[in-house]
């Protein structure tokens, strides 16, 4: 095989771009929370850099290994709601105790994977509800594309216009062309601030974990619950809604194990991705769904770069126009949102529950520190159970319709003579 053909096999442009966009969206949307959480625990510049290195290495290893093992686009991410939780709960907690809580949360995720209880729960969730959950999670990114046109029309509109044009002419490279248009437009409008970018490599900083039961209960357990409900739950739903029946337990086992091992270096939460995974599971990533796992593999490559250049990435994210990130995420997820809504509404018997799931998830409500993905799915399941019970009750109490009398239902005349087969019937004179 020629070198160029081999390169296209392992690095198709659409898959590489999908992986790049997934990492860009994932990092830009929550890197600030990671830095805030690290500072809340009293981390200095070297320790913050170590956090990014540990997270990047953990995501790279899990994206590589799980995607190649199952030949599916298994994208992992750090826990964004987990980072938000830590930013408010680590104040006054020493770094050692914080690391102990990270390791404890990782052990709980590992235990969930080994026992298989989470997989049994996911197997009972109908596909329309999972698709509605995915559509609700992605809605803010779809609307974000058009919301950005209000204040950043010069960047957002060229991205959208070039995407539509490319979908007609070269659909395989539509997102790549839209990305190029967005970069060019943001450069021409002076949106980049490259003077803030500083090149530096991250170095690991080991912190011995200290286990304080109060911190484990107040930080470790909530971090586990938030990660499972707000990250792993929609993450599995993304894979199921996209047609990838990957076993759940091994995914949780390996992400939990990676988090536990890397916790002393700052890996506070490694889990299945939802929004960024959807970028790698759609048609834009690769026309052949069996080859879309390459997008997740390339996401792992870019996550490794993020980890190695932790401090540099932070400065680059500060320099990048926010409108460019939201616009590219919006066009990259259009096809996935369309497919999710189509699947969610395809079954008339589950349509009401799917709509409830979609609306509750899209609302963004947060209760008890748990995001709307969990509450949306819970609302949809309750709606489905009540609707199903109502239909069953109606079937049970409905009167049995009168059957049409057939010849077989007509009773024989009394004292009718028995006719022996093969003999002509007797007639009366």
N, C-alpha and C positions, 0 to 999 in steps of 0.2 A: 504494500500500500504506500502510495506517495506521501511524503511528509505533510503536504498541504491537506490531502484527504484525511490523513490521520488526525491532524489538528482539528478539522471540522467535526470529526467523529467525537472527540473528547471535549471539544470546546465550541459547540455550535453558538453562533453569536446571540441568538434569542435566549438561550439558556444562561449564557454569561451575563447578559444584560439583566435578565430576571433576577439572578443571584445578586448582582450589584444593587439593583433597586431595592430588593428585599432588605439587604444589610443597611443601605442608606436610610430607608424608612425606619427600620428598627432602631438604629443608633440615634438618628436625629430626633426621634420622637421621645426618647427617654434617657439619653445620656446625661442630661442635666440632672435628672432625678438620681442617677447613680452617684454623681459627684456630690449632690446634696446629702444623700444617705451616708456616704463615706465621711463627709465633714461632720455630720451629726455624731458619728462615733469617734471623732477626734483624729481622723486620719490626716497625715501630712501629704505633701505632694508625691513623695515616693510611694506611700501606701495607696494613694488614689491611683497612681499609675499601675501598681501591682494588681489592684482590683480589676482594672480594664484588661490587663494581661491574662489574669486567671479566667475571666469571663470569655475573652476572645478564644483562648486555647480550649476551654470547655465546649464552647459552641462549635468550634472547628472540628474537634474530635467527634462529637455526637452527630453533627451534620454529615461528616464523611462516613463514619462507621455505619450509622443506621440507614442512610440512603443507599449505600452500596450493598448492605446486607439484605435489605428488603426490596431493592430496586424500585423505590418509591420516593417522592420528594418530601422527605422528613426534614423539616426545617425546625431548628431549635432557637431559643431566644432567652435572654435574661428576663426575669419576672418584673415587668413594668409596675403593676400594682404592688408587688413586693417591695420595689425600691421606694415607692411612695409611702408605704407603710413604715419602712425603716427610717425614712427621712423625718418622720414624726415620733418614732418610738425609741430611737437609739440615743436620744439626748441624755447625757449622764451615764451611759453604759460604756464600760471600757472596751477596747478593741478585742481583748481576749474573750470576754463574755459574749460580745457580738459574734465573733467567729464560732464560738460554741453553739450559739443559736442557729447559725447557718448550717453547721454540720448536723445538728439535731433535726432540722427541717429536711435536709437531704436524706437522712436515715429514714424518716417517716415516708418520704416519697419512694425510697427504695423498698421499704416494707409493703407499700401499696402495690408496687409492681410484682413483688415476689408472691404475695398472697393472691393476687388476681381479682381483688374485690372491685377495684375501679373498672376493670374490663367488663365485669358482669353488669355493672350499672350502665355502662355505655352501650352494651349489646341490647338493652331494653329501650333505647331511645329511637323512635321512628325516624326514618331518613328525612321526611318533610320537615320535621322539627329541627333536625340538625342543619338542614339547608337554610331554614328561616333564621336560625341562630347566626349562621355565617353571614347572611345578608344583613342582619341587624348590626353585627360587629363592623362590617365594611361600609355601612351607609355613610358614616361621617367622612370617610375618605372620598367617596363618590361625590358627595355634596361639597366637600372642601375644594375640589377642582373649580367649581363654579363660584364658590364664595370668594376665592382668591381673585377672580376677575373684577371684583369691586374695587380692591385697592391695588392690585398688581396685574392689571389687564394686559400690559405690554409683555408680561412673562407667561401668564396662564393661557391667554388666547392663542398665541402661536403654538403652544404645546398641544392644545385641543385641536386646532385647525390642521396642523401637520399630521396629527394622529389619525384624524378622519380621512385625510387624503391618502395617507400611506395604507390604511386599511383597505382602500379600494385598489391600489396599485401593487403594493408589496406588503401584504398583511403580516407576513412573518417578521418583518423588521419595523413594524409600526411603532412600537414602544421605543426602540433604539433611535428612530428618526425623531420622535417627539422629544426624547431626552436631548438630542443634539440641538434641536430648535430651542428648547428651554435654556440650555447652557449659553447658546449664542445670544438669546434675547436678554438674559440676566447680565451677561458681560457688557452688552451694548448699553443697558440702562444703568450700569454702575452698581449692580446689586452685590457684587463680590467685594470682600474686604480681605484681600490676601496678605495684607501687612500683619494680620493677626496670626498667621500660620507660622509655627515654630517646629522644626524637625528634631525629634528626640525619641530614643528607644526606651521601652518600659523594662524594668527589672523586677524580678519577683522578690517580695518581702514576706517572710514567713512569720506568722503570729500563732503562738501556741494557744489552742482553744482552752477556755475556762468554762466549766459547766456550773452555772448558778440556776437553781430550779426556778427562781422567780423570773429570771430573764428567759429561760426556756419556755415557761408558760405564757409570759407576756409578749415575747417576740418570736420564739421558735414555732410555737403552735399556730399563732395567727398567720405567720409567713407561709406555713405549710397549707393552711386552709385557703388562703387567698391565691396561692400558686395553683392549687388543684382546681379550685372553682372558677377562677378568672383567666387562667392560662391553659392548663392541660385539658380542661373540659372543652372549650372552643377549639383547641388545637386538634383534638381527636375528631371533633365535628367537621373541621375543614377537610381532613383526610377522607372521612366517610362520605361527606357530601360530594367530594371530587371523584369518588369511585375507587378509592384505595383502601382495601380491607386489610390494613396492616394490624398485626396483633398488638394490643395496647400494652400488655404487661411488660414485654421486653423494652419498649420505649421508656416507660417509667423507671424500670430497673436501672437502665444505663444512665439516664439523666440524673436519677437520684444518686447513683454511685459516683458519677463525675462531680456532682456538687459536693458530696461528702469529702472526696479526696482533695478537691481544690479549695474548699472552704478556708483553710488556714492562710491562703493567699488572697482571699477576698471574693471568692465566687459565692455570692449570697443566694442566688436562685437560678437554676438552669431548668428549663421546661420546654414543652412543645410550643411552637409559635402558632399564631392564628392568622393575624393580618398578613404578616410577611410570608407565611406559608402559602396563603392564597395566591400570592404573586407567582409562586413557583409551581402551583398545581394547575394553572389555567392554560388555555391554548396559546397564550402569548409566550409562555416559556419554551414550548416545543410543540410542533404539530402532532407528533407521535407521543401519546400519553405514556407509553412505555419507556420513553427517553427523557421524561421530565425530571427524573431523579438527578440528572446532571445539573439542573438549576440549583438544587439544594447542595450538591457537592461544591459548586462554585460559590454559593453563599458561605460555605465553610471556609473556602480559601480567603474570601474577603473578611470574614470574621477573624481569621488568624492575623491578617494584616492590621485589623483594628486593634487586636490585643498587643501586637508587637509595637505598634506606634500609638500607644494609649494617649499620651499627652499631645501628640501631633494631631490625632483624630479630634480631640476636644477643641483644639484651636481651629481646625478645618471646619468643624461643624458650626463654630461661631461665625466663620467667614461666609458660609454658604447661605444664599437667600432662602428664607423659609418658604416663600411662594413657589420656588422651583421644586422643593421636596414634595409639597402637597399636590402640586399639579401633576408631577410624574406618577405619584402614587395613585392619583385619581384615574388617569388613563390606563395605568397598568392593571387596575382592578375592575374596569368596566365589564369585561367579558365574564369575570368570575361572579360579579353581582347579578348580571343577567341570568347566568346559569343557575345560581342559587335560588333566585326568585321563581324561576320556571319550575324547578324541582319542588320547591316548597308549596306551590299552589297547584301541582299536578294532580294530587289526590283529593277529590271533593270531600271525602269523609274526614280528612285531617286538615282541611283548609282553614277552618276557624282557629284551631289550635296553632297552626303555623303563623297565621296573622298575629295572634296574641304574642307568640314568641318573638316575632320580628319587631313588633312595636315596643315591647318591654325591653328588648335588648338594645334597640336603637335609642331608647330614651336616655341611656347613660346613667340610670339611677344607681346609687351606691348605698347599700344598707349593711350595717355591721362590718364595714370595711371590705365587703365583697362586691365585686363589680356587677354590671348589668347582665353580663353573659349568663351567670348562674341564675339570677332572678328571672331573666327572660325564659330560660329553659324550664325552670320550675313552674312559671305561670303557664307555659304551653303544655306541660305534662298534666297539670291540674285541669286545664281546660279539656284536654283530650280524655282524661279519666271521667270527668263529669258528663261530657258529651256521649262517650261510649256507654256509660251506665244508663243514660237517658234512652239511648236507642235500644239497649237490651230490655229495659223495663217496658218500653213501648211494644216490643215484639212479644213479651210474655203476656201482657195484659190485653193485647188486641184480640177481638173475637175471631174465632175460627170461621172462615167463610163457608157458607153452605156449598157442599159439593154438588155438581151436576149429576143427576141420576143417570147411570148408564145401564146398559142391558144387563150387566153383571150384578147391579144393585137391585134389580127387580126380583122379589122373592118368588120362589116356585109356587105354583098353585097347589093347594093341599090335595093329597092323594093322587098326585100326578104319577102316572105309570113310569117306571124306570125303563129307559131305552137301552138295550144291550148293544154295544158297538157292533157294527156289521149287519144288523138286522133292520129292515125297514120299519119305520114307526107305524103303530096301529092307528087307524082313523076310525072315527065313529060315524055310523050311518045316520 
